[in-house]
């Protein structure tokens, strides 16, 4: 069907995407409804990896060229050219334009890549680092008490857990908070989605961290927002760029992660947070503070919510990172009128969140060993941060920020590895999941930056792969 050139500087994924677009959109050699070869068949025929074909097909689905039908395969979409987004109707997308859909690839494929043995680029903790013993005890206790399985939970979520969250937030100096200020959600991602739908209309300008959280980039694009990237620096934000964006565009909202930010792990200082609140007041701009890594921070850093006391700031947290991602319990804290609107949208989109999961989290947090678990977890991450930073530097990597010495991530690049996407595809064939930097940017671009999860980055096979890639790139230069 296609001729692929492994020696070409164009990555194989892009060759497949461009080649199929040429056949379908430009030459119209494949009719609407035509079935493409299966992923495995295509990989065998063209001598490429299954992972390469999966990524190419998924990009074509995102571009509107193909349609995926469960248990049937991939088919040419009706009038496929209309979704290419490449200027002229029917024109194939350029490599840069194809990359902009990688946030969708991330959302769909990152969890399906759990079978890769070394998960150096993932966004969660190893199972042995989670509060597994606490959750198991909570399961047994609830089962012995005859946990109720019928009916639904409360619209705001389990009362006991909301009261506990309010107590935790007061410890974080968000003092004007009560259980009625807290909405429990199906993970923090649902909270982000609910807030975006409440605050953002098509065409609105919205500030986002650059690089930043892929989930919110995709949610906002889906809603038709105009994303205004605010560059992150090792010391927090590029304040000059932030002030210019607010003055020029009068954005509706700022979705940001001041503390232990993903992917850079940077922490914004107090003076920047105060200035952001001052700018938001002047521009009548809402702020959504994503603080899902707060439990991993041993320091008592100020937050936008603690400085604002939930007047203009909506605050998100989660227990997925520290207790169990499978329980999918997060929360939003906000002022009353905002919270009631969020609760209504939550009920419309999916009724209540899981009362059983919320009871499990509540019991896990109150069974007496939670704070000891957090202390141990923070110590393990601090040690891993130091070890992985040292290994990266020994191999010649530049590390974006090491100031925090806490949290999950290090953001790094190497002069000999300019294309993190290509490196990540090669890594996947060796059973290694990397976190290529273009996934975290609001616009498509080639970058050498990689996100390393320190809890998964001490396997010698990872370092052997990176050393080999550096040697090969250096030899070919």
N, C-alpha and C positions, 0 to 999 in steps of 0.2 A: 504493500500500500504506500509506504514512504521509503525514502532513502535517507538514512541517518548517517552522520559522519562523526564518529567518536573523537576524531582528531580536531574537529572544529572548535574554535574558542566559544561558540554558542553552546550553552548547556543542552544536554539531550532533552530535558523536559521542554525547554523552549523550542527546540527543533520539532518535537512532536506537536506541540500546541500550534506553532506556525504552519506546519505542514498540513495538519488536519483542517485548520481554518482555510488554507488555500484550496484544498479539495472541496470543502463543504460550502464555504461562503463565497469565494471568488469564482472557482471553476464550476461549482454546482455539479460535481461528479457523483455526489452522494445525495440521494433524494431525502426529503423530510420523512422521518420514520424508519430510515434504514438502520439496521443494527450493526454496531461496530464489533470487531473481534473482542473476545473477553480479555480482561487484563492479563491473564496468564498466557493466552494465545498470542497477544500482541508482543509480550515480553519475549517469548520463545522465538517468534518469527523475526524480530528485529535485534535480538541479542542484547537486550537491556534488562535491567532489574525490574521486578514487579513494583517496587517502591517508586521507580521513575514513572511507570505507566499510571499508577494510582494518582500521583501528583498531577500529571499532565491531563488525565481525564477529568479530575476534579476542577482544574482551572478552566477547562472547556465547559464544564457544567456551569461554573460561576459566570463565565462570559456569555452564557446563553446559547452556546453552539450545540452542546449535547444535553440530553436528558437522562437521568439515572432512574431506572425502574427497579424496585426491590425484587430480587430473585430472578430478574430477567436480563439485566445488563444495561448497556449504554446505547442510546439511540440518537440519531440526528433530530434536533428540535425543529419544530415547525418555524419557518421564517427565521432561521438561526442568525442571520446577519444583523438583525435589528438590535441584538444585545451585545454586539462586540464592543461598543463604546470607543471606537477608534476613529472618530471624526466623520469620514464619509460612510454612509450606510453600506454595509457589506465589506468594508475594508478590514483585513485582519489586524488584530491588536499587535502593537510593537512589544518587544520583550519587557520594556519598562511598564507598559500598560497591563500586561498579563500579571506582573508581580503584585499589582495593587490588590489582587484578590487573595493574596496569601493569608490574610487574616481569616478568611473563610476556610481555607485549607487548615489553618491552625485549629480553629474551633471544631472542625469535623474529624481531623486526623490525629491530633496530638494524643488523644486518649486511645485510639486504635493502635498507636505505636508503642503501647505499654509492653508488647511482646519483645521489643528490643531490649537486650539484656542490660546494657549500660545506659542509664537514663540521665546523662549529664546535663541535658537541656530542659528537663521537665520542670513542672511548677508545684510539686508536692514533696512531702517527706517520705523516706522509706518507712515501711510498715512498722519495723522495730523501733522507730523513733516516735511513733504516735502514742496516744494514751490508750493503748489496746487493753491493758489490764483493767483500767477504770471503766471502759465501755463494757467489757465482759461482765464485770461485777454488776453494772447497771442493768444489763440484760437479765441476769439471773434474778436480781431483786424485783424488777418489774414483772417478770414471769411468775415469780412466787406470790406476788400480790394480786395476780389475776388482771394484768393490764387490759384496759378496755380496747377492743378492736372495732367496735361498731361506731357509727356516727363520724362527725368531722370535728376538727379543732375549732378554736376561736378565730375570728377574722384577724385579730392582731397577733395571734399565736399564744402558746402556753403561758398562762399568767405567772407561774412560778419562775420560768426562765426569763421572762421579761423583767420581773423584779430583780433577778440576779444580775442581768445585763445592766440595768439602771445603777445598781450598786457598783459594778465594775467601772462604769463610765464616770461615776462620781469620784472614784479613786484616780481616774485620769483627768480630774479637775473639770469635767463637764458637769457642773453642779446643778444647773437648772434642768434636771432630767428626772423623769419618773417612769414607772412601768407603762403609763399611758402615752409616753413619748417614744416608745419602742415598738417597732413592727418586725416580727420574725419573718424571714424569707427562706426560700429554697436556695440557700447559698447566697453569697454576695452578688453573684451575677444577676439573679432575679431582682435584687435591690437596685443595681445599676440600671437594669432595663426599665423598671417601674419609674425611677426618677427621670430617666431620659425621656420616657413617654409623657411624663407630667410636665417637664420643663421645656422641651424642645419641639419646635414646629418645623416643617420643611422650609429650607432656606435660611434658618437661623444660623448665625455664626456662633461657634462653640470652641472654647479653648481646651486643648488637651496636652498632656505631657508628650515631649518628643526626645527620645523614644518613650513609649508608654505601654499601657495595658491593651493588648489586642482586642479583648472582648468589647471594651467601650468604643474603640475605633469602629468596629463592625456595627455595633448597635446604632451609633450615631449616623453612620453612613446609610444604614437601612432606613432611618427616619428622615433622611434627606437633609441633614445638617451640613453646614460648611465647616470643616475642621480647620482650626487655626493652631498650628503646633507651637508650643512654648518649649524651647530647648532646655534640657536639663544640663547642669554642670556638676562637677564633683562636689561643689558647695551648695547645691540646691537648684535654683532657677536662674536662667538668664533674665534678670530683671529688666534690662533695657528692652529686650525683645518683648517681654510681657507687657510692659507699659505702652510700647508702640502699638501692639495688637489691640489693646483695649481702647486706646485713643482713636485708632483708625476705624475699627470695625464695631465697636460697642457690642461685644458678644453677649449672648443671652445667659451663658453659664460657663463655668470652668470645672471640668472633671479632672481631678488631680490626686496624686498620691505623695504627700510630702515626706512620709517616713518610710525608710527601707524600701524605696521605690523599685518596682519591677519595670525594666530589667537592670537599672544602674546601681541599685542599692544605696543611692545617695539619700541624705537627710537634709531637709531645708531648715535653716536656722530661724530663731525667733524673729529677728529683724525683718526677714523676708515675709514671714507669715503675717506680721502686723501690717506691712506695706500692702500685701495682697488684699487684706480685709479693707484697708483704706481705699484702694482702687475699686474694689467691688462695690463699696458703698456709693462712691461717686458715679459709677456706671450703672447702678441698679442691677448688678450681676449676681446670679445665684452661684453657690459653690457646692460641689459634691466632693466630699473628702473620703477617699477610699483608704481606709486604715486597716486592711485585713492582716497586716503583719505586726500589729501592735503587740500581740502576746510574745513575739520573738525578740522584742526590744527590751534589754535589761535596764535601759535608762528611762528617766521620766521626762521625755521630750514634750514640749507644748504641741498642741494640735490647733488647727484652725477652729475646730469646734469648741475647744476649751477657751479660746480667746474670744470667740463670738457668742458662746452659750446658745448655739442652735437658733440664732435669729435669722441669719442668712445662709448658714452652713447646714447641709444634711450630711450625716456621718454614717459610714458603713463599716461593719465589722463582720467577722466570720469565725466559726469554730472548725471549718474544714481543714485548715492548715495544721492544727495542733491536736485535735481530738480524732476526727475521722472524716475524710472527704466523702465517704459513702453516705454519711448521715445527712449531708447537704443542709446545714443549718447556718444561716447568716442573719443579720439584723440591720435595720436602718433606725437611726435616732434623728428626729426632726421636730420642729415646732408643730403644734397640734393641728392646725389647718392643713399643712402639708401632709402630715401623717394620715389623716382621715382620707384624703384624696388617694394616697398610695394604697391604703387598705382596700378602698373600693376597686381600684384597678387590679389589685391582687386577686380579689374575689371574682372579678369579671374574667380574668385570664386563666385562672386555675383553681378557683375556690380557695380553701384554706391550705396552709402548708401542713406538713405531717406532724400531728400532735404526738404520735408515738416517738418519732425521731427527736422532737423537742424535749419530750420527757426523758429520753435516754441521755441527751446532752445535759439537761438539768441535773439528773442524778449523778452523772459522771463528774460534774463540776462541784457537787456538794458532798461527795463521799469521803473527802478528807485528804486525798493525796494529790489533788490537782496542782497546788502551788509547788510541791516538791517536783512533780513532773515538769512543770514549766522551767524551774531552776535548772534541772538536769539537761533539758532540751537546749536551753540557751547556752549552757557550758559546752555542750557537744558542738553546737553550731559555731561558737567562737573558736574552738580548736580547729574545726574543719575550715573555717575562713582563713586562718593563718597558714594551714598546711597547703591548701589549694592555691592561695595567693603566692606562696613561695614556689610551688611547682610551676605555675604560670610564668613567673618572673625568671626562673631558671631556664625556661624554654624561649625566653625573649619576648613574651607577651607584655603589652602595655595594659595596665589595669586602670579603669576609669576612676574608681574611688575605693579606697580601703579605710576611710575614716571611721565608718560605723563599726567594723569588726563584729557585726551581728547580722542576723537575718540569713536568708537562703542563698543569695546570689552574689556573683562577681561578674562584671561586664568588662570584657577584655578583647583585644585584637592583636594580630601579629602582622608585621610588615610584609612577610612572605605569603600571607594568606588573605588576599584582597577580596575574595568572594566567599562569604560565609555560607551562602545558599548552596553553592557547588560543593564546598567542603562537607556540608551536612548531608547532602545526598550520598557522597562517597562514604561517609561515616555510617549511614544507615545500612549499607551493604555489608558492613562489618559488625552489625548488631549494636551500633552506638547511636543514641539519640542526642543530637546537639540542638542548641537554641539559636538559629541564625538571626542576625540582627534585623534583617528587613521585615521580619514578622512583627516587630514592635514599632515600626514607623508608620506615620499616618499617610505617607505617600510612597510610591514605589521607588526604590533605589537599590543599587548594589552597595553592599557594605561588608567590611571585614569584621565588624563587631559580633561577638558571640556572648550569649548568657549562659553562665555555668552555675548549676545548682551544686553548692559545695557539699551537700549531704550525699550526692551521687557521683562525685568527681574524684574519688581517690583510688579508682581501679587502675592498675598499671597498664591494662590494655588500652585505656583512653590515652594515656600519655605516650605509649608506643605509637599509636595511630597518629597523634598530633606531631610527634617528632618525625615520623616518616613523611607526613604531608609537607612539613616545613622543608625537609631535605629535597623532596621531589620538586617543589616549587622553586627552591633556590637553584637547583640544577638546570631547570628549564628556562630560567630567566636569561 
